[in-house]
């Protein structure tokens, strides 16, 4: 049986693609730039904010990174939370797997994760939350997973990660933690599910 279940945030705990679309398109609009295309949206959906901002402004060298960061640092994220939809069975799943297992989050979000935990009342359900500001290198680098494994003194064989992107796959592969692909049948992973409750029937959760 797995002793530690680690979650990604965007695309797993939440359907947040539209929140990311609204946030980054707003940032682009401030500087008079066109909205993201779908490829750019997919990129920002799985990468940290610094990498995402660099990516979507890559064709606008006339706008300095300092100006973008100044704007971003003063932008209130709360209005964009209206676009975030929590997975309907997340809380029920967490209730069923705890307290027999440890739970943690490894995400490329930054300071917005704290706001999300509080507003959606998720903080009591996770013993550890690692964001891109807590580690030397964000996902797909393995730093966050190593930090979590060390904290709980668990092995890779005792742990499992729930993710939805290629970034998550690389994150897990670098450490050797099995990946559950959430709502992404095309992602290379040991297991694939469309809901959290399906995870309860997977072999690693029943052993």
Secondary structure, DSSP 8 states (H G I E B T S, - for coil): --SEEEE-TBTTTEE-HHHHHHHHHHHHHHTT-----HHHHHHHHHS-HHHHHHHHTTT-TTS-HHHHHHHHHT---GGGGGG-EE-TTHHHHHHHHTTTSEEEEE-S--THHHHHHHHTT-GGG-SEEE-TTSSSS-TTSSHHHHHHHHHHT--GGGEEEEE-SHHHHHHHHTTT-EEEEES-TTS--SEEESSHHHHTTSHHHH-
